[in-house]
């Protein structure tokens, strides 16, 4: 059966623009990491229970793939989807580290939605898949759209492609499992300082290369200092940028 790639991402910049209810609104540049990806496919299984085969360290009900299945089933009420998952396991060759700010779980969920839509010929549009994905997690719509680079705003549901050449990154991920909600809470309680709409628009119009050349790592990502404050074992790395809520660092790969 066909195999689908679920690519990682980095946040070139990530700025908080305000609050919407209990959620932080953002202005961010997401860029695909073409050299780092999970691979998803279906494989026949003997028992009807939903099964994910792969190196995951969370319970089934907390897995983004399972959540994507439940939301997709609720949206489509598709008997063929139920049958597909009774007869097949979701297999994942897991290469993207978890709790690392690289979007692995979100990318897996988005890729699973595409895999089901294509396999079953459900006929769902990208917009519909994005709406379903946004119920799973804020970063899922970016991966649903499949852009190489995009400006992401709102609480993650607004995804606008940004035309630029992909950058080849070097990535390191310290063995620290970071809780995104904990980092956001630390930011909100200790460091809250949202940028203006004009500043957000200015960043969104600037190329990723120019941003990486002109901004300090703590300036580019509002969650960096929050993660350092929240996790004392996280060590600041000179010359490296911080992705999402961490714990991964990235820089342009030297040729």
PLY file of the C-alpha trace (Angstrom):
ply
format ascii 1.0
element vertex 255
property float x
property float y
property float z
element edge 254
property int vertex1
property int vertex2
end_header
0.00 0.00 0.00
1.19 3.54 -0.78
3.37 5.27 1.81
2.99 8.96 2.68
5.67 11.27 4.12
4.85 13.43 7.14
7.48 16.20 7.14
8.78 18.09 10.16
8.74 21.90 10.37
10.65 24.66 12.11
9.41 28.09 13.15
11.61 30.73 11.54
9.91 33.21 13.84
7.07 32.82 16.32
5.53 35.92 17.85
2.52 36.21 20.12
-0.03 38.76 18.90
-2.66 38.51 21.66
-5.28 36.21 23.17
-8.49 34.69 21.88
-10.32 33.24 24.84
-7.90 30.79 26.44
-5.73 30.58 23.31
-2.75 32.68 22.25
-2.87 34.14 18.77
0.36 34.05 16.80
2.24 35.34 13.80
4.73 32.73 12.63
6.66 31.46 9.62
6.54 27.69 9.31
9.05 26.03 7.00
9.14 22.36 6.01
12.21 20.33 6.90
12.52 18.14 3.83
15.25 15.94 5.32
13.22 14.87 8.38
9.93 13.01 8.12
7.79 10.18 9.47
6.29 7.69 7.01
2.67 6.45 7.26
0.92 3.53 5.59
-1.82 0.97 6.21
-1.18 -2.70 6.91
-3.75 -5.52 7.36
-4.35 -6.72 10.92
-6.30 -9.62 12.46
-8.34 -7.78 15.13
-10.88 -4.93 14.72
-9.57 -2.58 17.44
-7.96 0.66 16.25
-4.22 0.07 16.14
-1.20 2.30 15.58
2.11 0.56 15.02
5.09 2.76 15.72
7.39 4.14 18.38
5.00 6.34 20.37
5.21 7.19 24.06
1.59 8.23 24.61
-1.69 6.40 25.18
-3.80 5.63 22.10
-6.54 8.13 23.00
-3.91 10.89 23.23
-2.29 10.09 19.88
-2.95 12.73 17.23
-3.58 10.06 14.59
-6.34 8.52 16.70
-7.82 11.97 17.34
-7.73 12.67 13.60
-9.59 9.41 12.99
-12.31 10.27 15.51
-12.84 13.77 14.09
-12.78 12.49 10.51
-15.33 9.80 11.37
-17.60 12.32 13.10
-17.39 14.63 10.06
-17.95 12.01 7.35
-19.95 9.30 9.19
-18.24 6.99 6.70
-18.82 3.25 7.10
-15.92 2.63 4.74
-13.63 4.55 7.11
-14.74 2.40 10.06
-14.16 -0.72 7.99
-10.75 0.49 6.82
-9.58 0.93 10.40
-11.09 -2.36 11.55
-9.16 -4.19 8.84
-5.91 -2.17 8.85
-3.41 -0.80 11.33
-1.83 2.62 10.85
1.90 2.03 10.58
4.31 4.85 11.34
8.06 4.87 10.80
8.69 7.50 13.47
11.75 9.68 12.82
10.59 13.09 14.11
11.26 13.41 17.85
8.23 13.95 20.09
7.77 17.00 22.36
10.42 18.75 20.27
8.75 21.73 18.55
9.05 20.09 15.12
5.36 19.37 14.59
5.67 15.59 14.35
2.31 14.79 15.90
0.53 17.46 13.86
2.20 16.30 10.65
1.23 12.69 11.36
-2.41 13.72 11.90
-2.52 15.76 8.69
-0.89 12.98 6.70
-3.33 10.42 8.12
-6.24 12.61 6.97
-4.81 12.76 3.44
-4.12 9.02 3.47
-7.73 8.23 4.39
-9.17 10.80 1.97
-7.14 9.39 -0.93
-7.52 5.70 -0.06
-11.29 5.87 0.36
-11.95 8.56 -2.27
-13.85 10.59 0.33
-13.68 13.69 -1.86
-12.95 16.08 0.98
-11.40 19.42 -0.01
-8.19 20.78 1.48
-10.30 23.33 3.35
-12.47 20.59 4.85
-9.41 18.56 5.86
-7.91 21.69 7.41
-11.05 22.33 9.45
-11.04 18.73 10.68
-7.33 18.97 11.43
-7.71 22.18 13.43
-9.83 20.21 15.90
-6.85 17.91 16.47
-4.25 20.66 16.99
-3.33 24.22 16.08
-0.42 23.26 13.80
-2.29 20.61 11.80
-3.71 22.96 9.09
-0.20 23.95 7.94
0.62 20.30 7.26
-2.75 19.65 5.63
-2.09 22.40 3.07
1.33 20.94 2.29
3.10 24.26 1.72
6.88 24.33 1.94
6.81 27.73 3.63
3.85 29.66 5.01
2.82 32.44 7.33
0.60 31.01 10.05
-1.61 33.24 12.17
-4.75 33.32 14.30
-4.50 30.26 16.54
-2.97 28.32 13.64
-6.00 28.13 11.37
-4.90 30.91 8.98
-2.24 29.52 6.63
-0.91 31.66 3.79
1.82 30.31 1.49
5.07 32.26 1.36
7.08 31.89 -1.85
10.73 31.21 -1.11
13.35 28.51 -1.56
13.52 25.82 1.11
16.47 26.13 3.47
18.58 23.11 4.40
18.68 22.96 8.19
20.80 21.29 10.80
18.68 20.27 13.80
19.55 19.11 17.30
16.97 17.97 19.86
18.00 17.76 23.53
16.40 14.80 25.37
13.89 17.01 27.19
10.14 16.38 26.84
8.68 19.87 26.79
5.03 20.57 27.49
3.73 23.21 25.08
0.85 24.24 27.43
3.37 24.71 30.27
5.59 26.96 28.13
2.64 29.06 26.96
1.44 29.38 30.56
4.89 30.56 31.71
4.97 33.07 28.85
1.49 34.36 29.67
2.17 34.70 33.39
5.76 36.02 33.29
6.68 37.38 29.86
3.47 38.41 28.09
4.27 41.15 25.58
2.35 40.71 22.31
3.61 42.42 19.16
1.58 44.90 17.14
-0.30 43.98 13.99
2.09 46.17 11.96
5.14 44.33 13.33
3.53 41.00 12.54
2.78 42.09 8.98
6.36 43.32 8.57
7.78 39.96 9.64
5.37 38.05 7.42
6.62 40.04 4.41
10.30 39.31 5.16
12.12 36.27 3.77
13.24 33.53 6.14
16.89 34.05 5.20
16.66 37.74 6.06
14.95 37.01 9.37
17.59 34.46 10.38
20.33 36.92 9.39
18.88 39.92 11.24
17.21 38.61 14.41
18.63 37.10 17.57
17.23 33.69 18.47
15.48 34.94 21.60
14.01 37.81 19.60
12.69 35.57 16.82
10.75 33.21 19.08
8.68 34.57 21.99
8.54 31.10 23.54
12.31 30.64 23.78
12.79 32.56 27.03
9.62 30.98 28.41
10.99 27.49 27.70
14.32 28.40 29.30
12.49 29.68 32.38
10.18 26.68 32.52
12.88 24.05 31.99
16.16 24.96 33.76
17.82 21.91 32.21
17.36 23.45 28.76
20.64 25.16 27.86
20.72 28.19 25.56
22.71 27.51 22.39
24.60 30.38 20.81
24.01 30.71 17.07
21.04 28.32 17.06
17.36 29.21 16.68
14.56 27.65 18.70
11.59 25.91 17.07
8.08 26.22 18.48
7.99 25.61 22.21
11.09 23.41 21.86
13.16 21.55 22.69
14.73 21.53 19.20
17.30 24.00 17.94
18.09 24.65 14.28
20.48 26.59 12.08
21.28 26.84 8.40
23.43 23.88 7.39
26.91 24.88 6.35
27.94 23.74 2.90
0 1
1 2
2 3
3 4
4 5
5 6
6 7
7 8
8 9
9 10
10 11
11 12
12 13
13 14
14 15
15 16
16 17
17 18
18 19
19 20
20 21
21 22
22 23
23 24
24 25
25 26
26 27
27 28
28 29
29 30
30 31
31 32
32 33
33 34
34 35
35 36
36 37
37 38
38 39
39 40
40 41
41 42
42 43
43 44
44 45
45 46
46 47
47 48
48 49
49 50
50 51
51 52
52 53
53 54
54 55
55 56
56 57
57 58
58 59
59 60
60 61
61 62
62 63
63 64
64 65
65 66
66 67
67 68
68 69
69 70
70 71
71 72
72 73
73 74
74 75
75 76
76 77
77 78
78 79
79 80
80 81
81 82
82 83
83 84
84 85
85 86
86 87
87 88
88 89
89 90
90 91
91 92
92 93
93 94
94 95
95 96
96 97
97 98
98 99
99 100
100 101
101 102
102 103
103 104
104 105
105 106
106 107
107 108
108 109
109 110
110 111
111 112
112 113
113 114
114 115
115 116
116 117
117 118
118 119
119 120
120 121
121 122
122 123
123 124
124 125
125 126
126 127
127 128
128 129
129 130
130 131
131 132
132 133
133 134
134 135
135 136
136 137
137 138
138 139
139 140
140 141
141 142
142 143
143 144
144 145
145 146
146 147
147 148
148 149
149 150
150 151
151 152
152 153
153 154
154 155
155 156
156 157
157 158
158 159
159 160
160 161
161 162
162 163
163 164
164 165
165 166
166 167
167 168
168 169
169 170
170 171
171 172
172 173
173 174
174 175
175 176
176 177
177 178
178 179
179 180
180 181
181 182
182 183
183 184
184 185
185 186
186 187
187 188
188 189
189 190
190 191
191 192
192 193
193 194
194 195
195 196
196 197
197 198
198 199
199 200
200 201
201 202
202 203
203 204
204 205
205 206
206 207
207 208
208 209
209 210
210 211
211 212
212 213
213 214
214 215
215 216
216 217
217 218
218 219
219 220
220 221
221 222
222 223
223 224
224 225
225 226
226 227
227 228
228 229
229 230
230 231
231 232
232 233
233 234
234 235
235 236
236 237
237 238
238 239
239 240
240 241
241 242
242 243
243 244
244 245
245 246
246 247
247 248
248 249
249 250
250 251
251 252
252 253
253 254
